[in-house]
Amino acid sequence: MSSLRVTGLRVRHRKTLALDSLDLALGTGVHGLLGPNGAGKTSLIRVLATVARPDSGRVELLGDDIAGHRALAGVRRRLGYLPQEFGYYPGFTVREFVAYVAWLKEVPAARVPAAVERAVARVGLADRVDAKVRTLSGGMVRRVGIAQAIVNDPDVLLLDEPTAGLDPEQRVEFRELLRELGTSSTVVVSTHLVEDVAAACTEVTLLDGGRIAYRGTPEALSLLGERAGGPGDHPIERGYTAALRAHRAPGAREAVR
Amino acid sequence: MTGLLLYARSRALPATLAALAATAAFAVWAAGRLDAYLDPDRRVPIVAMAPLLASAVIGASLYTPSDELDRTAVRRWWPRRLAQLAGLTALAALLVTPAVLGHTETFGPPAVLRNTLGCTGLTATAAVLLGARLSWLPAFAYVTAVYLGSNTARGRAATIWAWPMQPGAATGAWATAVTAFVLGAALYAVRGARPEGPRG
């Protein structure tokens, strides 16, 4: 069953059409969202996170159309979101920042301290929980962002460039966390790092020019790369470029849709 | 720590309260040096500038570095935004008033209250359109221009456009200031401050 479904989604960003009549349904698992800059990945994530409104189309999250306020409130309780740049309050410690987001998500007050400790421990920052966020390195701040996104144990988790700034060891640990979260939640990860997708995702969606250029498993995308022999150092990179080129070929767009 | 306290800290309310108290203390100190008991009109700089400073402090408190996450909150934001703006406006008027006690018909507490409402309304509107960090600028430019240019202005129109310099009993000035506050507060409550990145 799909916990996330968009139909005919159109989003304009200034004068550009960021998403063009997009249809997409995602269920439990880890879904990689790939695509070149300007493909519409962030626009899609922002609409799914309920922070941007689509120009047209229908968005259903966890079975509810999010157009109504009551449904929206219910969905937001069960939603986790890591924006590309999330900002933070300079005076807050890690604990306070994650607790603040738990409050925004209306996690019951009695559960907040334990939920915060657990989320911070899951991203490997338990020893820095009382450090000011502004004193942390870029990679640690990113992990604080991931902690706030999972503090309410979300059923739908949206992560925009979550591994930016993480070192290789942290990325490996983060992939492990993704796989764990994907067993019970719908996790959407927007990234440029195709090796993260190959390692942690159960499904991949490739966007280009606001449309879906490819959908399938990471293994199928790697196989496509091996068959098509496009440029790239890794099979999935070759699959990525092959799928993009096929989508951009004259007459291919209608075929993909 | 409860969520509401974290919310207050996220909007830098402790620093805002301290800045408002400092503004009020400065206004009282400055008013004491004007010998206004001889002529209440000497209070005009206090009546015009103290609310302007207070509104700048309030405008800065409307900044949020994490707007994107705040927009995923379960509850609607407008009641919190409205409570923050209205509460700080009331507090600012209350704190600045002791600087100009008496002379209610000319430049006393009613004029300070009116100017606090008007300046905060302009600042709130600017926070929505320009962002909280620059929200003080339009009100500062307008009130300064009126302060420098309205000495010879007379008539009904002047009570409207030169509202910060009018006596407390001028109804046209009240209408303008209240309208500015209602529009600014409504706009801010509905839309919030314009999103700004960590580096502006």
Interface residues (C-beta under 8 A of the other chain):
Chain A: A49 T50 V51 H69 A73 R76 R77 L79 Y81 P83 E85 F86 G87 Y88 Y89 P90 G91 F92 E96 A99 Y100 V101 A102 W103 L104 K105 E106 A109 V112 Q148
Chain B: M1 T2 G3 L4 L6 Y7 R9 S10 A12 T64 P65 S66 D67 E68 L69 D70 R71 T72 A73 V74 R75 R76 G197 P198
